[in-house]
Amino acid sequence: MNARRWLEDGLYIYSTLNDTQGMASAHVDLGILNAQQWSTTPALSHFEKAKELLRWNLNSPLGLKIQNNLAIIQCIHGGAEEAVRQFEKLLCHHYADKKDHKVYLQINYGLAVKETADLDRAKTILNKAVQAANVLPNTRLIALASLALAEVHIRQESYEAGVEYLIDSFKIFSKEHDRATLADSYRMFGMLHRETMHPQLAAANFDISLRLNNESGNLLNLSETCYEYSLLAEQEHDKHKQIEYLQESLSHAQAMGATPRIKKLEQAIAAV
């Protein structure tokens, strides 16, 4: 019996017993399974159902887990403002015995704020996350926070600081042989080279990012990398490639069912 069937059978049993806690837990597990397979629309539905079922006890460990996963999926779908509110509520809780988890939440909070285009605020949050991760110390959290902070610096054209954080994170992910996260690092190297007018290096890094993301089936990173590649094509005045990469980015967003991203990309294609 596969995992999905097992979880769906569990949900059915909990529902016949009218076990609200069990039903919420089953919806969370199904949501996580769908998210891992980049079926983010069903994942969002499961997390929302779990939140409704446990609305009377959202401060419990399961309730906090529901809200964390819901915020991540909302951000992926383009609902960054709501995700920011969710993370702010989550960070109000006391995590004295779970300091690693608090830093993880801070990183996701910073990423959500970045998606609202409030880059100064995102930088402040992610700087604190890097500092907290170093105090723990937790190497993986240092790398994740540094990678997120690198993107903010690159988008703010603070390239020297961006390179520093990007290289720090790249070294850690390379040692861990984390090809999925390295793919995002290569996307950022591509952005950096594009903005500093090194188009061939930018294209080479975007190509590596796409190859690694195809290996892991990461639809979000595929969509984002194709979009960044389209900006390089625009910079090179190649409308054919620009549309090609925008359409590819759109296809990945459609596969996720990320409606706000889909609308943004459709508008970008129409504007070319």
C-alpha positions in Angstrom: 0.0 0.0 0.0 1.5 3.4 -1.0 1.8 6.3 1.5 -1.1 8.3 0.0 -3.5 5.4 0.2 -2.4 4.6 3.8 -2.9 8.3 4.8 -6.3 8.5 3.1 -7.4 5.3 4.8 -6.3 6.8 8.1 -8.3 10.0 7.4 -11.4 7.9 6.7 -11.0 5.9 9.9 -10.5 9.1 12.0 -13.6 10.7 10.4 -15.8 7.6 11.2 -14.6 7.9 14.8 -15.2 11.7 14.7 -11.6 12.1 16.0 -10.9 15.8 15.2 -7.3 15.7 16.3 -6.7 12.5 14.2 -8.4 14.0 11.2 -6.3 17.2 11.5 -3.1 15.2 11.8 -4.0 13.1 8.7 -4.7 16.3 6.7 -1.3 17.6 7.7 0.5 14.5 6.6 -1.4 14.5 3.3 -0.5 18.1 2.8 3.1 17.5 3.4 3.1 14.5 1.0 1.5 16.7 -1.7 3.9 19.5 -1.1 6.9 17.2 -1.4 5.5 16.2 -4.8 4.9 19.9 -5.7 1.1 19.4 -5.8 0.8 22.6 -3.9 -2.9 23.3 -4.5 -4.1 20.0 -2.9 -1.4 20.6 -0.1 -2.9 24.1 0.6 -6.4 22.5 0.8 -5.3 19.9 3.3 -3.5 22.4 5.5 -6.6 24.7 5.4 -8.8 21.8 6.4 -6.4 20.9 9.2 -6.5 24.5 10.5 -10.3 24.6 10.5 -10.5 21.2 12.3 -8.0 22.3 15.0 -9.2 26.0 15.2 -9.9 25.5 18.9 -6.3 24.5 19.7 -4.0 26.2 17.2 -1.4 26.9 19.9 -0.7 23.2 20.3 2.4 21.6 18.7 0.1 20.2 15.9 -1.6 23.6 15.5 1.8 25.4 15.1 2.9 22.8 12.6 -0.3 23.4 10.6 0.2 27.1 10.5 3.9 26.8 9.6 3.2 24.6 6.6 0.2 26.7 5.6 2.3 29.9 5.5 5.0 28.2 3.4 2.5 27.1 0.8 0.8 30.5 0.8 4.1 32.1 0.1 4.8 29.7 -2.8 1.4 30.4 -4.3 2.0 34.2 -4.2 0.2 35.0 -1.0 3.2 36.5 0.7 1.3 39.1 2.8 -0.8 36.4 4.5 2.3 34.2 5.0 4.0 37.1 6.7 1.1 37.5 9.1 1.2 33.7 9.8 4.9 33.7 10.6 4.6 36.8 12.8 2.0 34.9 14.9 4.2 31.8 15.0 7.2 33.8 16.2 5.3 35.2 19.1 5.3 31.7 20.7 8.0 30.7 23.2 10.7 28.4 21.7 13.1 28.2 24.5 13.7 24.4 24.0 13.4 24.7 20.2 15.9 27.4 19.2 16.7 25.7 15.9 13.0 25.8 15.0 12.7 29.5 15.8 15.6 30.3 13.5 14.0 28.2 10.8 10.8 30.2 11.2 12.8 33.5 11.1 14.3 32.4 7.7 10.9 31.6 6.3 9.6 34.9 7.7 12.4 36.8 6.0 11.7 35.0 2.7 8.0 35.8 2.9 8.8 39.5 3.6 11.3 39.5 0.6 8.4 38.3 -1.6 6.4 41.5 -0.5 9.3 43.5 -2.0 10.1 45.0 1.4 13.8 44.2 1.0 15.2 46.4 3.8 12.9 44.7 6.3 13.7 41.3 4.9 17.4 42.0 5.2 17.0 43.0 8.9 15.1 39.7 9.6 17.6 37.5 7.8 20.6 39.2 9.4 19.2 38.3 12.8 18.6 34.7 11.5 22.2 34.4 10.4 23.4 35.7 13.8 21.1 33.3 15.7 22.2 30.4 13.6 25.8 31.1 14.3 25.1 31.3 18.0 23.5 27.9 18.1 25.6 26.9 16.1 23.7 25.1 13.3 25.6 24.9 10.0 22.6 24.1 7.8 20.6 27.0 9.2 23.6 29.3 8.7 23.7 28.2 5.0 19.9 28.6 4.5 19.8 32.1 6.1 23.0 33.2 4.2 21.5 32.1 0.9 18.3 34.0 1.6 20.3 37.1 2.7 22.5 36.8 -0.4 19.4 37.1 -2.7 18.2 40.3 -0.9 21.7 41.9 -1.2 21.8 41.0 -4.9 18.3 42.5 -5.5 19.4 45.6 -3.7 22.6 45.8 -6.0 24.8 45.3 -2.9 26.9 42.8 -4.9 30.0 42.5 -2.6 27.9 41.5 0.4 25.7 39.3 -1.8 28.8 37.4 -3.1 30.1 36.9 0.5 26.9 35.4 1.8 26.4 33.4 -1.4 29.8 31.8 -1.3 29.4 31.0 2.5 26.2 29.1 1.8 27.6 27.5 -1.4 30.5 26.0 0.5 28.2 24.4 3.1 25.8 23.0 0.6 28.7 21.6 -1.4 30.1 19.8 1.6 26.6 18.3 2.3 26.2 17.3 -1.4 22.8 19.1 -1.3 22.2 19.3 -5.0 18.6 20.6 -4.6 19.7 23.6 -2.6 22.8 24.1 -4.7 20.4 24.6 -7.6 19.1 27.7 -6.0 22.7 28.9 -5.3 23.4 28.6 -9.0 20.3 30.6 -9.8 21.6 33.4 -7.6 25.0 33.2 -9.2 23.2 33.6 -12.5 21.4 36.7 -11.2 24.6 38.2 -9.9 26.5 37.7 -13.2 23.5 39.0 -15.1 23.4 42.2 -13.1 27.1 42.7 -13.3 27.0 42.3 -17.1 28.6 38.9 -17.5 25.9 37.3 -19.7 27.8 34.1 -20.6 28.5 33.3 -16.9 24.9 34.1 -16.1 23.6 31.7 -18.7 26.0 29.0 -17.6 24.8 29.2 -14.0 21.1 29.3 -15.0 21.7 26.2 -17.1 23.2 24.4 -14.1 20.4 25.5 -11.9 17.8 24.2 -14.4 19.6 20.8 -14.7 19.8 20.3 -10.9 16.2 21.5 -10.4 15.0 19.1 -13.1 16.8 16.3 -11.2 14.8 17.0 -8.0 11.6 18.1 -9.8 11.5 21.4 -7.9 8.8 23.2 -9.8 9.1 26.4 -7.7 12.8 26.8 -8.4 12.4 25.8 -12.0 9.7 28.5 -12.5 11.9 31.1 -10.7 15.1 30.2 -12.6 13.3 30.4 -16.0 11.9 33.8 -15.1 15.4 35.0 -14.2 16.7 33.6 -17.4 14.0 35.5 -19.3 15.4 38.7 -17.8 18.8 37.8 -19.2 17.3 37.3 -22.6 15.5 40.7 -22.3 18.9 42.3 -21.4 20.3 40.7 -24.5 17.4 41.9 -26.6 16.4 38.4 -27.6 12.6 38.4 -27.5 12.3 34.9 -28.8 14.2 33.4 -25.9 12.6 35.9 -23.5 9.1 34.5 -24.4 10.4 31.0 -24.4 11.7 31.2 -20.8 8.6 33.1 -19.6 6.4 30.4 -21.1 8.5 27.7 -19.5 8.3 29.5 -16.2 4.5 29.7 -16.6 4.2 26.0 -17.3 5.9 25.2 -14.0 3.7 27.7 -12.1 0.6 26.1 -13.7 1.8 22.7 -12.6 1.8 24.0 -9.1 -1.5 25.8 -9.4 0.1 29.0 -8.1 -2.5 31.4 -9.4 -0.8 34.8 -8.5 2.4 33.6 -10.1 0.5 32.5 -13.2 -1.2 35.9 -13.6 2.2 37.7 -13.2 3.8 35.5 -15.8 0.8 35.8 -18.2 1.1 39.6 -17.9 4.9 39.5 -18.5 4.4 37.4 -21.7 1.7 39.8 -23.0 4.0 42.7 -22.4 6.9 41.4 -24.5 
